[in-house]
Amino acid sequence: KQGLLAPKIKSEYERAVELNSKNEDAMWGLVQYYTQAPGFMGGSYEKAIDMANELGKLNKLRGHSARVTVYNAQEKYDLVEKEYKLAAAVDPAWNLNLGYFYQQRGEFAKAFVTFEELEKAQGFKWSALYQIGRTSALSGQRFEQGVNALESYLQHNPEENQPSHAGAKMRLAMIYEKNGDKSKAIGLYKEALQEEPEMELAKEGLKRLE
């Protein structure tokens, strides 16, 4: 069914852009289609980038986001990094995405620097502190900095879109686990599960240690 529908989806997106050259949602849909579809069904990285560039003329940040999508699919990670940095120059919130990118790539030194700089930006202190702790938990590096960041975060009442205290305790447990403090890690995993019983990473942590 998807094979039969795909040409219609492509055709409708293209027609929508023909009718309204400023239809950002249709342009974004085409970027995704061209990126994901195989060549024999009209997929094309070249067309995806061209459409992303057109989208960027209307909305800089959506243009950067669209190019990130295409470059990720091509595994052109140097260009993904470039797009994140350009987007962050427009909106500092994109430094969070840049930091996540570094975490996923295992480039932890860059992740630490990115989140440290974001901590100084107005309105991003708590998100940055949590991510500094998360980077420490993932990497096993900067034990003291990671612990201090998460303990500071636990003094803050998270907003709806911010990680929970249970999440912070789970990351803190990961740091202690990697530092060899088994009892401290177990205690924190248990605290996290008391607050959020379905947290899989905390369950996995306890299973490793008990």
C-alpha positions as CSV (number, residue, x, y, z in Angstrom):
1,K,0.0,0.0,0.0
2,Q,2.8,2.4,0.8
3,G,4.3,1.7,-2.6
4,L,1.1,2.7,-4.2
5,L,0.5,5.7,-2.1
6,A,4.0,7.2,-2.3
7,P,3.8,8.6,-5.8
8,K,0.5,10.3,-4.8
9,I,2.0,11.7,-1.7
10,K,4.9,13.2,-3.7
11,S,2.6,14.5,-6.4
12,E,0.3,16.3,-3.8
13,Y,3.3,17.9,-2.0
14,E,4.7,19.1,-5.3
15,R,1.3,20.4,-6.4
16,A,0.9,22.2,-3.1
17,V,4.2,24.0,-3.6
18,E,3.3,24.9,-7.2
19,L,0.1,26.5,-5.9
20,N,1.8,28.3,-3.0
21,S,5.6,28.7,-3.2
22,K,5.6,29.8,0.4
23,N,3.9,26.7,1.8
24,E,6.5,25.7,4.4
25,D,4.8,22.6,5.5
26,A,4.5,21.2,1.9
27,M,8.2,22.1,1.3
28,W,9.2,20.3,4.5
29,G,7.1,17.3,3.4
30,L,9.0,17.2,0.1
31,V,12.4,17.4,1.9
32,Q,11.4,14.3,4.0
33,Y,10.0,12.5,0.9
34,Y,13.0,13.1,-1.3
35,T,15.3,12.1,1.6
36,Q,13.5,8.9,2.6
37,A,12.2,7.5,-0.7
38,P,14.3,5.3,-2.9
39,G,15.5,6.7,-6.2
40,F,13.1,4.7,-8.4
41,M,10.2,6.3,-6.4
42,G,11.5,9.8,-6.8
43,G,13.8,10.1,-3.9
44,S,16.8,12.3,-4.4
45,Y,19.3,13.9,-1.9
46,E,20.0,16.6,-4.5
47,K,16.3,17.5,-4.7
48,A,16.0,17.4,-1.0
49,I,18.8,19.9,-0.5
50,D,17.4,22.1,-3.2
51,M,14.1,22.2,-1.4
52,A,15.7,22.7,2.0
53,N,17.5,25.7,0.6
54,E,14.3,27.1,-0.8
55,L,12.6,26.5,2.6
56,G,15.6,28.3,4.3
57,K,14.8,31.4,2.3
58,L,11.4,31.6,4.0
59,N,12.4,30.3,7.4
60,K,16.1,30.1,8.3
61,L,15.7,27.7,11.2
62,R,13.5,25.3,9.2
63,G,16.0,25.4,6.4
64,H,18.8,24.4,8.8
65,S,16.6,21.7,10.3
66,A,15.8,20.4,6.8
67,R,19.4,20.2,5.8
68,V,20.3,18.4,9.1
69,T,17.7,15.8,8.1
70,V,19.3,15.3,4.7
71,Y,22.9,15.4,5.8
72,N,22.1,12.9,8.6
73,A,20.6,10.5,6.1
74,Q,23.8,10.9,4.0
75,E,26.0,10.5,7.1
76,K,27.7,13.8,6.3
77,Y,28.2,14.6,9.9
78,D,30.6,17.5,9.4
79,L,27.8,19.3,7.5
80,V,25.3,18.3,10.2
81,E,27.5,20.0,12.8
82,K,27.8,23.1,10.6
83,E,24.1,23.4,10.2
84,Y,23.5,23.1,14.0
85,K,26.1,25.8,14.6
86,L,24.5,28.1,12.1
87,A,21.1,27.5,13.6
88,A,22.5,28.2,17.1
89,A,23.8,31.6,15.9
90,V,20.1,32.4,15.1
91,D,18.6,30.8,18.2
92,P,20.7,29.7,21.2
93,A,18.2,26.9,22.0
94,W,19.8,25.0,19.1
95,N,22.9,24.6,21.2
96,L,20.9,21.9,22.9
97,N,20.5,20.0,19.6
98,L,24.2,20.5,18.9
99,G,25.1,19.1,22.3
100,Y,22.8,16.1,21.7
101,F,24.5,15.5,18.4
102,Y,27.9,15.5,20.1
103,Q,26.6,13.1,22.7
104,Q,25.3,10.7,20.1
105,R,28.5,10.9,18.2
106,G,30.6,10.2,21.3
107,E,32.3,13.6,21.0
108,F,32.0,14.2,24.7
109,A,34.6,17.0,25.0
110,K,32.7,19.1,22.5
111,A,29.4,18.2,24.3
112,F,30.8,19.5,27.6
113,V,31.9,22.8,26.0
114,T,28.6,23.3,24.2
115,F,26.5,22.8,27.4
116,E,28.9,24.9,29.5
117,E,28.5,27.8,27.1
118,L,24.7,27.3,27.0
119,E,24.6,27.4,30.8
120,K,25.7,31.1,30.5
121,A,22.8,32.0,28.2
122,Q,19.7,33.4,29.7
123,G,17.0,30.9,30.3
124,F,19.1,27.8,29.7
125,K,20.9,27.2,33.0
126,W,18.9,24.2,34.2
127,S,18.7,22.4,30.9
128,A,22.5,22.9,30.4
129,L,23.2,21.6,33.9
130,Y,21.2,18.5,33.4
131,Q,23.0,17.9,30.1
132,I,26.4,18.4,31.6
133,G,25.5,15.7,34.1
134,R,24.1,13.5,31.3
135,T,27.3,13.9,29.3
136,S,29.3,12.8,32.4
137,A,27.0,9.8,32.9
138,L,27.3,8.7,29.2
139,S,31.1,9.2,29.0
140,G,32.3,8.3,32.5
141,Q,34.3,11.6,32.3
142,R,34.5,14.6,34.6
143,F,33.0,12.8,37.7
144,E,33.0,15.9,40.0
145,Q,31.6,18.2,37.4
146,G,28.8,15.8,36.5
147,V,27.9,15.2,40.2
148,N,27.8,18.9,41.0
149,A,25.7,19.7,37.9
150,L,23.1,17.1,38.7
151,E,23.0,17.9,42.4
152,S,22.4,21.6,41.5
153,Y,19.7,20.5,39.1
154,L,18.0,18.6,41.9
155,Q,17.6,21.9,43.8
156,H,15.5,23.2,40.9
157,N,11.8,22.4,40.4
158,P,11.7,21.2,36.8
159,E,9.3,22.8,34.4
160,E,7.0,20.6,32.2
161,N,9.4,20.4,29.3
162,Q,12.5,19.7,31.5
163,P,13.9,16.3,32.8
164,S,12.4,15.1,36.0
165,H,14.2,14.7,39.3
166,A,13.9,10.9,38.8
167,G,15.8,11.3,35.5
168,A,18.5,13.4,37.2
169,K,18.9,10.8,40.0
170,M,19.1,8.0,37.4
171,R,21.9,9.9,35.6
172,L,23.6,10.6,38.9
173,A,23.5,6.8,39.6
174,M,25.1,6.2,36.3
175,I,28.0,8.5,37.2
176,Y,28.5,6.8,40.5
177,E,28.3,3.4,38.9
178,K,31.0,4.2,36.4
179,N,33.1,5.6,39.2
180,G,32.9,2.3,41.1
181,D,30.6,3.5,43.9
182,K,28.1,0.6,43.7
183,S,26.2,1.3,46.9
184,K,25.6,5.0,46.0
185,A,24.5,4.0,42.5
186,I,22.1,1.4,43.8
187,G,20.5,3.8,46.2
188,L,20.0,6.4,43.5
189,Y,18.6,3.9,41.0
190,K,16.1,2.9,43.7
191,E,15.1,6.5,44.4
192,A,14.5,7.1,40.7
193,L,12.3,4.1,40.5
194,Q,10.3,5.1,43.5
195,E,9.4,8.3,41.7
196,E,9.1,6.8,38.2
197,P,8.6,3.0,38.5
198,E,8.6,2.4,34.8
199,M,12.0,4.0,34.1
200,E,13.8,1.4,32.0
201,L,17.3,2.8,32.4
202,A,17.1,2.7,36.2
203,K,15.7,-0.9,36.1
204,E,18.7,-1.9,33.9
205,G,21.1,-0.2,36.2
206,L,19.8,-2.1,39.2
207,K,19.9,-5.3,37.3
208,R,23.6,-4.7,36.5
209,L,24.5,-4.0,40.1
210,E,22.3,-6.3,42.3
